[in-house]
Amino acid sequence: MNLNEDSLQKIAELSRLKIRPEEKEAALADFNKILEYVDQVKGLDVSSIGEDEIYFQHENAIRPDLIGKHLSREEIENLRPFFSKRIFRRS
């Protein structure tokens, strides 16, 4: 599937992009590359991969939610010289 200028204009309007006339050719090429990649991904054979395998192959990379050492209010106030009235003021 290749986009034409009309399709590009519709996409630009829907996504609220302003594509200048001198950018149209490059934008069309970029969008068409994206669509080619999507077509390649659609063509992959994933029938040998079970649904469970997709979700449980990886460990959770998020840190554990444990309470540890924390800074006191005074330590936080000393870190920021513009701290006043319980809020940080921008410098």
N, CA, C and O atoms as CSV, one atom per row, in Angstrom:
chain,resi,resn,atom,element,x,y,z
A,1,MET,N,N,0.847,-1.180,0.000
A,1,MET,CA,C,0.000,0.000,0.000
A,1,MET,C,C,0.888,1.238,0.000
A,1,MET,O,O,1.788,1.357,0.832
A,2,ASN,N,N,0.649,2.124,-0.894
A,2,ASN,CA,C,1.377,3.390,-0.957
A,2,ASN,C,C,0.414,4.547,-0.766
A,2,ASN,O,O,-0.705,4.551,-1.280
A,3,LEU,N,N,0.880,5.520,-0.016
A,3,LEU,CA,C,0.079,6.721,0.190
A,3,LEU,C,C,0.286,7.686,-0.964
A,3,LEU,O,O,1.354,7.731,-1.574
A,4,ASN,N,N,-0.742,8.448,-1.248
A,4,ASN,CA,C,-0.603,9.540,-2.208
A,4,ASN,C,C,-0.739,10.855,-1.443
A,4,ASN,O,O,-0.922,10.855,-0.225
A,5,GLU,N,N,-0.651,11.953,-2.147
A,5,GLU,CA,C,-0.694,13.259,-1.478
A,5,GLU,C,C,-2.027,13.520,-0.791
A,5,GLU,O,O,-2.067,14.170,0.254
A,6,ASP,N,N,-3.121,13.021,-1.366
A,6,ASP,CA,C,-4.434,13.200,-0.731
A,6,ASP,C,C,-4.491,12.473,0.609
A,6,ASP,O,O,-4.971,13.018,1.603
A,7,SER,N,N,-3.994,11.234,0.624
A,7,SER,CA,C,-3.976,10.464,1.875
A,7,SER,C,C,-3.086,11.135,2.905
A,7,SER,O,O,-3.426,11.194,4.087
A,8,LEU,N,N,-1.950,11.639,2.457
A,8,LEU,CA,C,-1.044,12.341,3.361
A,8,LEU,C,C,-1.727,13.566,3.958
A,8,LEU,O,O,-1.583,13.841,5.150
A,9,GLN,N,N,-2.457,14.289,3.148
A,9,GLN,CA,C,-3.169,15.475,3.628
A,9,GLN,C,C,-4.223,15.095,4.668
A,9,GLN,O,O,-4.375,15.784,5.677
A,10,LYS,N,N,-4.948,14.004,4.428
A,10,LYS,CA,C,-5.961,13.555,5.393
A,10,LYS,C,C,-5.313,13.145,6.710
A,10,LYS,O,O,-5.810,13.483,7.784
A,11,ILE,N,N,-4.194,12.412,6.625
A,11,ILE,CA,C,-3.476,12.005,7.836
A,11,ILE,C,C,-2.989,13.241,8.590
A,11,ILE,O,O,-3.094,13.310,9.814
A,12,ALA,N,N,-2.462,14.201,7.861
A,12,ALA,CA,C,-1.970,15.429,8.490
A,12,ALA,C,C,-3.097,16.170,9.201
A,12,ALA,O,O,-2.907,16.670,10.310
A,13,GLU,N,N,-4.250,16.244,8.581
A,13,GLU,CA,C,-5.388,16.927,9.205
A,13,GLU,C,C,-5.855,16.189,10.449
A,13,GLU,O,O,-6.115,16.811,11.480
A,14,LEU,N,N,-5.964,14.858,10.360
A,14,LEU,CA,C,-6.433,14.085,11.509
A,14,LEU,C,C,-5.459,14.141,12.680
A,14,LEU,O,O,-5.873,14.150,13.839
A,15,SER,N,N,-4.174,14.179,12.377
A,15,SER,CA,C,-3.176,14.204,13.446
A,15,SER,C,C,-2.721,15.620,13.782
A,15,SER,O,O,-1.817,15.824,14.592
A,16,ARG,N,N,-3.366,16.591,13.146
A,16,ARG,CA,C,-3.074,18.009,13.381
A,16,ARG,C,C,-1.604,18.345,13.131
A,16,ARG,O,O,-0.978,19.093,13.882
A,17,LEU,N,N,-1.079,17.772,12.058
A,17,LEU,CA,C,0.278,18.081,11.631
A,17,LEU,C,C,0.223,19.131,10.532
A,17,LEU,O,O,-0.684,19.130,9.700
A,18,LYS,N,N,1.182,20.004,10.538
A,18,LYS,CA,C,1.303,20.970,9.449
A,18,LYS,C,C,2.507,20.551,8.618
A,18,LYS,O,O,3.655,20.694,9.039
A,19,ILE,N,N,2.225,20.040,7.446
A,19,ILE,CA,C,3.296,19.614,6.556
A,19,ILE,C,C,3.445,20.680,5.477
A,19,ILE,O,O,2.538,20.916,4.680
A,20,ARG,N,N,4.604,21.310,5.474
A,20,ARG,CA,C,4.866,22.347,4.479
A,20,ARG,C,C,5.044,21.705,3.105
A,20,ARG,O,O,5.442,20.544,3.015
A,21,PRO,N,N,4.759,22.436,2.048
A,21,PRO,CA,C,4.876,21.882,0.691
A,21,PRO,C,C,6.245,21.276,0.402
A,21,PRO,O,O,6.338,20.255,-0.279
A,22,GLU,N,N,7.301,21.891,0.912
A,22,GLU,CA,C,8.643,21.359,0.664
A,22,GLU,C,C,8.923,20.079,1.463
A,22,GLU,O,O,9.899,19.381,1.189
A,23,GLU,N,N,8.074,19.772,2.444
A,23,GLU,CA,C,8.245,18.564,3.252
A,23,GLU,C,C,7.398,17.398,2.755
A,23,GLU,O,O,7.579,16.270,3.214
A,24,LYS,N,N,6.488,17.645,1.837
A,24,LYS,CA,C,5.538,16.613,1.421
A,24,LYS,C,C,6.217,15.380,0.848
A,24,LYS,O,O,5.852,14.254,1.187
A,25,GLU,N,N,7.193,15.582,-0.010
A,25,GLU,CA,C,7.855,14.447,-0.647
A,25,GLU,C,C,8.554,13.567,0.393
A,25,GLU,O,O,8.432,12.343,0.353
A,26,ALA,N,N,9.280,14.182,1.314
A,26,ALA,CA,C,9.971,13.426,2.362
A,26,ALA,C,C,8.968,12.755,3.295
A,26,ALA,O,O,9.180,11.618,3.717
A,27,ALA,N,N,7.879,13.448,3.621
A,27,ALA,CA,C,6.859,12.868,4.501
A,27,ALA,C,C,6.197,11.665,3.841
A,27,ALA,O,O,5.957,10.650,4.496
A,28,LEU,N,N,5.900,11.773,2.551
A,28,LEU,CA,C,5.318,10.639,1.824
A,28,LEU,C,C,6.262,9.448,1.840
A,28,LEU,O,O,5.834,8.314,2.055
A,29,ALA,N,N,7.538,9.700,1.613
A,29,ALA,CA,C,8.527,8.614,1.625
A,29,ALA,C,C,8.593,7.972,3.006
A,29,ALA,O,O,8.646,6.747,3.116
A,30,ASP,N,N,8.590,8.788,4.063
A,30,ASP,CA,C,8.651,8.252,5.427
A,30,ASP,C,C,7.416,7.415,5.756
A,30,ASP,O,O,7.536,6.311,6.287
A,31,PHE,N,N,6.238,7.935,5.443
A,31,PHE,CA,C,5.009,7.185,5.711
A,31,PHE,C,C,4.978,5.880,4.928
A,31,PHE,O,O,4.549,4.852,5.452
A,32,ASN,N,N,5.426,5.912,3.685
A,32,ASN,CA,C,5.437,4.689,2.884
A,32,ASN,C,C,6.423,3.665,3.434
A,32,ASN,O,O,6.163,2.464,3.365
A,33,LYS,N,N,7.557,4.122,3.982
A,33,LYS,CA,C,8.503,3.198,4.626
A,33,LYS,C,C,7.855,2.547,5.846
A,33,LYS,O,O,8.024,1.351,6.083
A,34,ILE,N,N,7.118,3.335,6.608
A,34,ILE,CA,C,6.423,2.796,7.785
A,34,ILE,C,C,5.409,1.743,7.359
A,34,ILE,O,O,5.320,0.680,7.973
A,35,LEU,N,N,4.650,2.033,6.317
A,35,LEU,CA,C,3.648,1.074,5.837
A,35,LEU,C,C,4.299,-0.199,5.303
A,35,LEU,O,O,3.762,-1.291,5.492
A,36,GLU,N,N,5.451,-0.074,4.639
A,36,GLU,CA,C,6.174,-1.256,4.173
A,36,GLU,C,C,6.603,-2.117,5.356
A,36,GLU,O,O,6.500,-3.342,5.306
A,37,TYR,N,N,7.081,-1.477,6.415
A,37,TYR,CA,C,7.498,-2.210,7.607
A,37,TYR,C,C,6.307,-2.925,8.244
A,37,TYR,O,O,6.424,-4.079,8.656
A,38,VAL,N,N,5.174,-2.252,8.326
A,38,VAL,CA,C,3.970,-2.870,8.887
A,38,VAL,C,C,3.564,-4.077,8.054
A,38,VAL,O,O,3.160,-5.101,8.605
A,39,ASP,N,N,3.666,-3.969,6.737
A,39,ASP,CA,C,3.359,-5.109,5.870
A,39,ASP,C,C,4.306,-6.274,6.134
A,39,ASP,O,O,3.884,-7.430,6.119
A,40,GLN,N,N,5.584,-5.980,6.375
A,40,GLN,CA,C,6.546,-7.037,6.698
A,40,GLN,C,C,6.177,-7.716,8.012
A,40,GLN,O,O,6.236,-8.941,8.119
A,41,VAL,N,N,5.801,-6.932,9.001
A,41,VAL,CA,C,5.428,-7.492,10.302
A,41,VAL,C,C,4.171,-8.340,10.169
A,41,VAL,O,O,4.064,-9.398,10.789
A,42,LYS,N,N,3.224,-7.882,9.366
A,42,LYS,CA,C,1.999,-8.658,9.145
A,42,LYS,C,C,2.307,-10.012,8.524
A,42,LYS,O,O,1.594,-10.985,8.771
A,43,GLY,N,N,3.361,-10.081,7.722
A,43,GLY,CA,C,3.705,-11.312,7.032
A,43,GLY,C,C,4.462,-12.317,7.877
A,43,GLY,O,O,4.714,-13.431,7.418
A,44,LEU,N,N,4.834,-11.959,9.100
A,44,LEU,CA,C,5.579,-12.887,9.951
A,44,LEU,C,C,4.700,-14.044,10.394
A,44,LEU,O,O,3.520,-13.870,10.699
A,45,ASP,N,N,5.298,-15.229,10.421
A,45,ASP,CA,C,4.575,-16.408,10.881
A,45,ASP,C,C,4.776,-16.544,12.388
A,45,ASP,O,O,5.867,-16.889,12.842
A,46,VAL,N,N,3.739,-16.275,13.151
A,46,VAL,CA,C,3.812,-16.369,14.606
A,46,VAL,C,C,2.942,-17.508,15.127
A,46,VAL,O,O,2.629,-17.569,16.316
A,47,SER,N,N,2.556,-18.405,14.231
A,47,SER,CA,C,1.657,-19.489,14.627
A,47,SER,C,C,2.315,-20.453,15.610
A,47,SER,O,O,1.619,-21.133,16.363
A,48,SER,N,N,3.646,-20.521,15.613
A,48,SER,CA,C,4.326,-21.443,16.521
A,48,SER,C,C,4.511,-20.853,17.915
A,48,SER,O,O,4.977,-21.549,18.817
A,49,ILE,N,N,4.160,-19.600,18.104
A,49,ILE,CA,C,4.308,-18.947,19.404
A,49,ILE,C,C,2.962,-18.961,20.107
A,49,ILE,O,O,1.976,-18.431,19.595
A,50,GLY,N,N,2.928,-19.569,21.284
A,50,GLY,CA,C,1.699,-19.606,22.063
A,50,GLY,C,C,1.450,-18.284,22.760
A,50,GLY,O,O,2.379,-17.510,22.993
A,51,GLU,N,N,0.199,-18.027,23.089
A,51,GLU,CA,C,-0.137,-16.763,23.754
A,51,GLU,C,C,0.567,-16.627,25.095
A,51,GLU,O,O,1.008,-15.536,25.456
A,52,ASP,N,N,0.677,-17.725,25.838
A,52,ASP,CA,C,1.319,-17.669,27.150
A,52,ASP,C,C,2.797,-17.330,27.040
A,52,ASP,O,O,3.339,-16.660,27.919
A,53,GLU,N,N,3.456,-17.776,25.989
A,53,GLU,CA,C,4.885,-17.536,25.838
A,53,GLU,C,C,5.196,-16.056,25.703
A,53,GLU,O,O,6.233,-15.594,26.179
A,54,ILE,N,N,4.334,-15.330,25.078
A,54,ILE,CA,C,4.580,-13.915,24.844
A,54,ILE,C,C,4.624,-13.154,26.168
A,54,ILE,O,O,5.458,-12.265,26.342
A,55,TYR,N,N,3.746,-13.490,27.090
A,55,TYR,CA,C,3.619,-12.715,28.313
A,55,TYR,C,C,4.581,-13.123,29.413
A,55,TYR,O,O,4.904,-12.302,30.272
A,56,PHE,N,N,5.046,-14.353,29.417
A,56,PHE,CA,C,5.811,-14.824,30.559
A,56,PHE,C,C,7.277,-15.077,30.266
A,56,PHE,O,O,7.954,-15.691,31.090
A,57,GLN,N,N,7.792,-14.637,29.145
A,57,GLN,CA,C,9.196,-14.859,28.832
A,57,GLN,C,C,10.114,-13.897,29.575
A,57,GLN,O,O,11.271,-14.232,29.829
A,58,HIS,N,N,9.641,-12.745,29.920
A,58,HIS,CA,C,10.503,-11.704,30.461
A,58,HIS,C,C,10.213,-11.462,31.936
A,58,HIS,O,O,9.078,-11.563,32.402
A,59,GLU,N,N,11.291,-11.136,32.652
A,59,GLU,CA,C,11.119,-10.754,34.045
A,59,GLU,C,C,10.686,-9.296,34.111
A,59,GLU,O,O,10.953,-8.510,33.203
A,60,ASN,N,N,10.025,-8.960,35.186
A,60,ASN,CA,C,9.608,-7.590,35.392
A,60,ASN,C,C,10.842,-6.733,35.673
A,60,ASN,O,O,11.584,-7.005,36.616
A,61,ALA,N,N,11.057,-5.718,34.872
A,61,ALA,CA,C,12.229,-4.860,35.026
A,61,ALA,C,C,11.986,-3.715,35.999
A,61,ALA,O,O,12.898,-2.935,36.274
A,62,ILE,N,N,10.789,-3.604,36.513
A,62,ILE,CA,C,10.463,-2.525,37.438
A,62,ILE,C,C,11.013,-2.867,38.818
A,62,ILE,O,O,10.951,-4.015,39.258
A,63,ARG,N,N,11.538,-1.879,39.477
A,63,ARG,CA,C,12.112,-2.115,40.805
A,63,ARG,C,C,11.012,-2.518,41.782
A,63,ARG,O,O,9.853,-2.143,41.602
A,64,PRO,N,N,11.369,-3.276,42.810
A,64,PRO,CA,C,10.358,-3.634,43.806
A,64,PRO,C,C,9.912,-2.391,44.579
A,64,PRO,O,O,10.707,-1.479,44.809
A,65,ASP,N,N,8.675,-2.359,44.967
A,65,ASP,CA,C,8.121,-1.213,45.672
A,65,ASP,C,C,8.317,-1.409,47.170
A,65,ASP,O,O,7.401,-1.826,47.879
A,66,LEU,N,N,9.519,-1.105,47.639
A,66,LEU,CA,C,9.865,-1.293,49.044
A,66,LEU,C,C,10.161,0.058,49.684
A,66,LEU,O,O,10.725,0.950,49.050
A,67,ILE,N,N,9.775,0.193,50.938
A,67,ILE,CA,C,10.082,1.410,51.677
A,67,ILE,C,C,11.502,1.288,52.183
A,67,ILE,O,O,11.859,0.299,52.824
A,68,GLY,N,N,12.302,2.278,51.900
A,68,GLY,CA,C,13.693,2.269,52.328
A,68,GLY,C,C,14.052,3.597,52.961
A,68,GLY,O,O,13.182,4.351,53.397
A,69,LYS,N,N,15.342,3.870,53.005
A,69,LYS,CA,C,15.817,5.121,53.569
A,69,LYS,C,C,15.306,6.275,52.705
A,69,LYS,O,O,15.326,6.204,51.477
A,70,HIS,N,N,14.856,7.320,53.360
A,70,HIS,CA,C,14.346,8.476,52.634
A,70,HIS,C,C,14.867,9.753,53.280
A,70,HIS,O,O,15.349,9.739,54.413
A,71,LEU,N,N,14.766,10.835,52.557
A,71,LEU,CA,C,15.235,12.124,53.056
A,71,LEU,C,C,14.180,12.767,53.949
A,71,LEU,O,O,12.979,12.648,53.708
A,72,SER,N,N,14.658,13.447,54.980
A,72,SER,CA,C,13.732,14.189,55.837
A,72,SER,C,C,13.345,15.484,55.126
A,72,SER,O,O,13.962,15.877,54.136
A,73,ARG,N,N,12.326,16.124,55.644
A,73,ARG,CA,C,11.881,17.392,55.051
A,73,ARG,C,C,13.002,18.425,55.078
A,73,ARG,O,O,13.179,19.175,54.118
A,74,GLU,N,N,13.749,18.468,56.161
A,74,GLU,CA,C,14.841,19.432,56.282
A,74,GLU,C,C,15.925,19.164,55.241
A,74,GLU,O,O,16.469,20.099,54.653
A,75,GLU,N,N,16.235,17.893,55.016
A,75,GLU,CA,C,17.246,17.556,54.010
A,75,GLU,C,C,16.795,17.979,52.615
A,75,GLU,O,O,17.597,18.453,51.809
A,76,ILE,N,N,15.519,17.804,52.343
A,76,ILE,CA,C,14.988,18.210,51.038
A,76,ILE,C,C,15.048,19.725,50.901
A,76,ILE,O,O,15.427,20.242,49.850
A,77,GLU,N,N,14.671,20.442,51.968
A,77,GLU,CA,C,14.712,21.899,51.923
A,77,GLU,C,C,16.132,22.405,51.708
A,77,GLU,O,O,16.332,23.412,51.028
A,78,ASN,N,N,17.115,21.725,52.276
A,78,ASN,CA,C,18.507,22.143,52.106
A,78,ASN,C,C,19.025,21.868,50.697
A,78,ASN,O,O,19.979,22.507,50.256
A,79,LEU,N,N,18.415,20.940,49.999
A,79,LEU,CA,C,18.837,20.637,48.634
A,79,LEU,C,C,18.415,21.722,47.655
A,79,LEU,O,O,19.075,21.930,46.637
A,80,ARG,N,N,17.358,22.392,47.942
A,80,ARG,CA,C,16.808,23.387,47.021
A,80,ARG,C,C,16.824,24.754,47.697
A,80,ARG,O,O,16.092,24.960,48.666
A,81,PRO,N,N,17.630,25.687,47.219
A,81,PRO,CA,C,17.733,26.989,47.892
A,81,PRO,C,C,16.475,27.848,47.774
A,81,PRO,O,O,16.328,28.809,48.529
A,82,PHE,N,N,15.585,27.540,46.872
A,82,PHE,CA,C,14.397,28.376,46.668
A,82,PHE,C,C,13.145,27.742,47.264
A,82,PHE,O,O,12.045,27.945,46.750
A,83,PHE,N,N,13.299,26.988,48.328
A,83,PHE,CA,C,12.179,26.310,48.955
A,83,PHE,C,C,11.516,27.271,49.933
A,83,PHE,O,O,12.176,27.786,50.835
A,84,SER,N,N,10.228,27.516,49.766
A,84,SER,CA,C,9.529,28.351,50.739
A,84,SER,C,C,8.058,27.980,50.760
A,84,SER,O,O,7.487,27.602,49.737
A,85,LYS,N,N,7.467,28.088,51.901
A,85,LYS,CA,C,6.041,27.839,52.088
A,85,LYS,C,C,5.612,26.496,51.509
A,85,LYS,O,O,4.581,26.402,50.843
A,86,ARG,N,N,6.394,25.472,51.761
A,86,ARG,CA,C,6.080,24.091,51.390
A,86,ARG,C,C,6.023,23.864,49.878
A,86,ARG,O,O,5.526,22.829,49.435
A,87,ILE,N,N,6.517,24.803,49.088
A,87,ILE,CA,C,6.572,24.593,47.642
A,87,ILE,C,C,7.936,25.031,47.131
A,87,ILE,O,O,8.632,25.817,47.774
A,88,PHE,N,N,8.300,24.522,45.987
A,88,PHE,CA,C,9.533,24.952,45.346
A,88,PHE,C,C,9.219,26.120,44.420
A,88,PHE,O,O,8.305,26.050,43.599
A,89,ARG,N,N,9.978,27.178,44.562
A,89,ARG,CA,C,9.847,28.300,43.642
A,89,ARG,C,C,10.865,28.127,42.528
A,89,ARG,O,O,11.978,27.654,42.756
A,90,ARG,N,N,10.477,28.510,41.336
A,90,ARG,CA,C,11.421,28.456,40.222
A,90,ARG,C,C,12.412,29.594,40.346
A,90,ARG,O,O,12.072,30.698,40.772
A,91,SER,N,N,13.636,29.305,39.967
A,91,SER,CA,C,14.660,30.353,40.045
A,91,SER,C,C,14.596,31.266,38.846
A,91,SER,O,O,15.385,32.206,38.744
